[in-house]
């Protein structure tokens, strides 16, 4: 749901309470792609990478990119136009690509600065929803996991790790995730749907132990005994797991990667000074 007064629909800035399409049209658009992006006072964070991610994911889903968003500069312009109309200098915007070359850009959250390390971690649980895993990835994450996230919050958890019929964890409600064990860094999740920030980490970040190992699934016992569990969100930054049941986790490698991401992005930014809190 949009928090702003205005949304950008197909390049037109309209009030957020304006009906976009008829109900039959909306129902026919069950197949769509969306991404989140962070607008900050220092610029759009990892804009180029997230735009590339949008192009890639839309192609996977067979959705044609609207002409207005085909070039990165135009994409940035439309996001910033939407931010300006909502008087928002620091917020999360959702870009949704519908079939037939339609799109919308809307303000969904106005959180604290992206480059602030949060002290509080997530409380999560491991859940069996193996009967849902036969559904397409995009359908699970748009239609199934969204309401399950509300269930998690009602139970006092920030997210769930999802197991398959073999009791191996394949993803988090929020997507792929990282874990650390014996100083080795792993990524668990579907590579086709890895977000732009995680791609930067998997492709370019290395530890003394070597490159990141990618896994499609991981035994539940391995996660319980891991040293760290965390994920990175395109628009929200580092989200690290504090506890599963009675097990507590560190947050050291995750924070190191967070600082590395900041330094990598700063080189591409305008040169303005950004402080880590």
N, C-alpha and C positions, 0 to 999 in steps of 0.2 A: 504494500500500500504506500502511495506517495505521501511524503511528509511536506512536500513543497506546495506552494500555491500554483505553480505552473509545471507542465510537462512538455516535452518536445515530442510531437508526433509527426513523423514524416517531414521534419524540418519546420513545422509550424508550432510556435509557442502558444499553447492553449491552457486554459484553467484546468486544474487537476480534477475538478468535478464534472468536466465536460465528457459526455459519452463519446468514446472513440469510434466504436463500430456497433453494428447491430448484433443482437444475441446470436443469430444463426452464423454470422461471420466469425464471432469470437469462438463459438463451439467448434467451428471447422479449423481453427488455428491451435489445435491441441499440440501440434508439432512445432516447437519453436526453440530458439537458443537464447540464452541470456548470460551476461557477465556483470560483475560489479567492478567499479573503478573508483579510486580515491582522488578527489580534488583537494589539494591543500594550498595554503598560501604560497608555498614554494613551487607549485606546479602540479601537473597531473602525474601521479607516481607510477612509474613503469608504464607509461602510456603506449609507447611503441610496441612493447612486448605483449601488452594486454590486447591491443588492437589486432596484432598478428594472431593471438590466441582466438579472438572472436572470428576472424576469417577462417581459421582452421576448423574450429568447432562447428561453424555454420556449414562448412563443406562436408564434414562428417555426417551431419544431419540432412544433407541435401537441400539446404535452404540458401537461396540466392541473396547475396549482400545487396542492400539498397545502394543505388548510385551515389547518394550523398555521403555514404560512409566508406566508399571504396578506397579512398585515399586517406592516409593517416592524418594529414593536416586538416582535412575536412572533418574527420572523426573528432579530433581535438576541438575544432571550432564549435561543433554542435554540442559537445559536452560542456564547454565553457559558456556557451550561450545560455544553456539551461541553468548552469550554476549562477550566472549573472542575473537572470530573471528571478531567481529565488533568493537573491542577496546572500548567497552561501559561499564562503571562502574556504570552508573545511567540511567536507561531507562525502558520503558514499552515494554514488549514482548507479542505478541499474539500467543497463542497455539491453533491450529485448529485440531480437530479430524475428519477425513473423514471416510466414510465407507471403508470396506475391509482392516481395520487396517493400514491406511495411516495417516500421520500427518505432520504438518509443524510448525516451530517455527520461528518467524520473529520479528525484531525490528520495532516498529511502532511509537515511540515517545521518545524523550530525554528531559524530563521536569525537573523542579526544584526538590529539595529534597522532598521525600514523607512526611517527618515529619515537614513540614513548614506550619503553619497556614496562609491561604491566607486571606487578608483583603477584597478583592472584592467578592461580591456575585453574584448569577445568577439573571438575569431578565427573567421571564418566563410568559407564558400566558396559559389560559385554553381553550382547543380546542375540538370540537366534531368530532371524527373519529369513531363513534359508528358502522358504517358499516364495519369497519376493524376488529372489536373485535371478529367476528365469526371465523377468521383465527387462526390457531394454534399459540401459543405464540412464538415458535421459528421462525416461518415464519414472523410474524409481526415484530419481533425485528431484523431479519437479512435482510429481503427483503422490508419491508414497512417503518419502522421507520427510517432506515438509510438515505434514501433520504429525509424524512420529517425533519430530523435534519438540513439538508442543507437549507430547506425552512425556518425553524425557525431562523437560523442565518441570512439569507437574510432579514428577517422581523425585525431583531434587538433583537431576543430572544436567550437565551442559550438552552432552552428546552421548551416543552409543557407538561402540564398535560392533560391526555386524559379522556374524559367523555363517559359514555355509554348512551343508549337511555333514561334512567331515570335521566340523568344529574347528575350522581354520578361519581366521579373520581375513576378510577381503577388502574392507573399507570402513570408513567412519561415516556417520550420517552426513557429515559436511564434505565428504570426498576422501581422496587419498591422504596418507599421513606418513610421517617419519618416525623411526625409533632408533635408539642407540643401544648397542650391546657390545661389551668388551672393546669399546672405543671405535667400533665399526658403525657406520651410518647406513641405514636402510630406508628405502621408500616402498610403501605398500599401496597398490592401487592400479587402476586401469590406465595404461600410458596414453590412450587416445583421449582421455578426459582429464589429464593432469593440468592444473591451472598454470598460468603464466609465471607466477613467482616460483612455484615448485619446479618448473622447467629450468628456470635460471639456476636454481640450486643443484638439481640433478646433473645438468650439463656443464656447470662451471665451478662448483665448489668441491674442494678436496680436503681431506684430513690427512694426518700423518699415516693413518692406516690405509690410505688409498682412496679410490673413488667410491661413490655411493653405489650400493648394490640395490637393484630394483627387483621387487617380488610381487607376484600377483596375489599371493596369500601368505599368511604366517600362522604357525600353530599358536593356539591360545596360551599355552604354557610359556612360549617364548616371550610373548608380550607381558605376561605377569612378572617375568624375571628381568625384563629390560631395565636399563638405567634411566632412559628418557623416552618420552613419547610427545610428539608435537606435530603441528601442521602449520602451513602458511596460507593465508588467504590473500587474494589479490588486493582487497580493499581494507582489510583489517589487520594485516601483519601477522605477528607471531601469536599462535594460540597453543599453549602448552598444557599438558595433562599433569595435574598435581597428584591425583589418586585414582586407583581402581580398587574397589573393596577396601581391604586393609593395607594395600600396597601403596607406598609413596614414591614419587619420582623426582629426580633432579631436573634442573633447567640450566644447563651450562652450554652444551653444544648448540642448542636452539638459540640462545642469546648471542653466541659468537656468530652464528649464521645471520642473525638479525642485523648485527652491526656490519657484517660484510655486505649484506644487501644494501644497507644505507650508504656505505662508502661507494659501492658500485653505481648506485643510482645518482649520488651526488656528482660524480664525474660527468654525468650526462645532463645534469640540471643546469640551471642558469648561473651557477657559481655563487649563489647566495648562501650564507652560512646557516646551517641547520644544527641545532644542538640536540644531543641525546639526553633524555631525562633518566 
